[in-house]
Amino acid sequence: KLDDFTSAIADTNKAITLEPGNSKAYLRKGIACFNMEEYVTAKAAFEKGKELDGSNSQFKTWIRKCNAEIEDEMACEAEGAVEAAAPPA
């Protein structure tokens, strides 16, 4: 398996353009985006896929993973902002 996520995203975007109702393409796009640490984009893809195929539990699982990563990023950004605002010792 190649970890060429950029190509995977391009391929899934083509698939989605050709067949907008293809939930599997949204799943694959979301996974590729997630692996590239593009969590907001990944979550959007998973949400669209879930909208198309609500019976596929993988979408819920991946959405939860995205939410956790997004929360972690926000917490790290908040920590950085606090540290940057602190006066030098």
Backbone hydrogen bonds, N-H to C=O, Kabsch-Sander energy under -0.5 kcal/mol:
donor,donor_aa,acceptor,acceptor_aa,energy
5,F,3,D,-1.4
8,A,4,D,-1.8
9,I,5,F,-2.5
10,A,6,T,-2.1
11,D,7,S,-2.8
12,T,8,A,-2.6
13,N,9,I,-2.4
14,K,10,A,-1.9
15,A,11,D,-2.3
16,I,12,T,-2.6
17,T,13,N,-2.1
18,L,14,K,-2.4
19,E,15,A,-2.7
22,N,19,E,-2.1
23,S,21,G,-1.2
25,A,22,N,-0.6
26,Y,22,N,-1.2
27,L,23,S,-2.0
28,R,24,K,-2.6
29,K,25,A,-2.5
30,G,26,Y,-2.6
31,I,27,L,-2.3
32,A,28,R,-2.3
33,C,29,K,-2.8
34,F,30,G,-2.7
35,N,31,I,-2.3
36,M,32,A,-1.0
36,M,33,C,-0.6
37,E,34,F,-1.9
38,E,33,C,-2.9
39,Y,37,E,-0.9
42,A,38,E,-2.5
43,K,39,Y,-2.7
44,A,40,V,-2.0
45,A,41,T,-2.0
46,F,42,A,-2.6
47,E,43,K,-2.6
48,K,44,A,-2.0
49,G,45,A,-2.4
50,K,46,F,-2.6
51,E,47,E,-2.0
52,L,48,K,-1.6
53,D,49,G,-2.5
56,N,53,D,-1.6
57,S,55,S,-0.9
59,F,56,N,-1.2
60,K,56,N,-0.5
61,T,57,S,-1.9
62,W,58,Q,-2.6
63,I,59,F,-2.5
64,R,60,K,-2.2
65,K,61,T,-2.0
66,C,62,W,-2.6
67,N,63,I,-2.7
68,A,64,R,-2.2
69,E,65,K,-2.2
70,I,66,C,-3.0
71,E,67,N,-2.4
72,D,68,A,-2.2
73,E,69,E,-2.5
74,M,70,I,-2.4
75,A,71,E,-2.4
76,C,72,D,-2.4
77,E,73,E,-2.5
78,A,74,M,-2.3
79,E,75,A,-2.4
80,G,76,C,-2.4
81,A,77,E,-2.2
82,V,78,A,-2.2
83,E,79,E,-2.5
84,A,80,G,-2.3
85,A,81,A,-1.7
86,A,82,V,-1.0
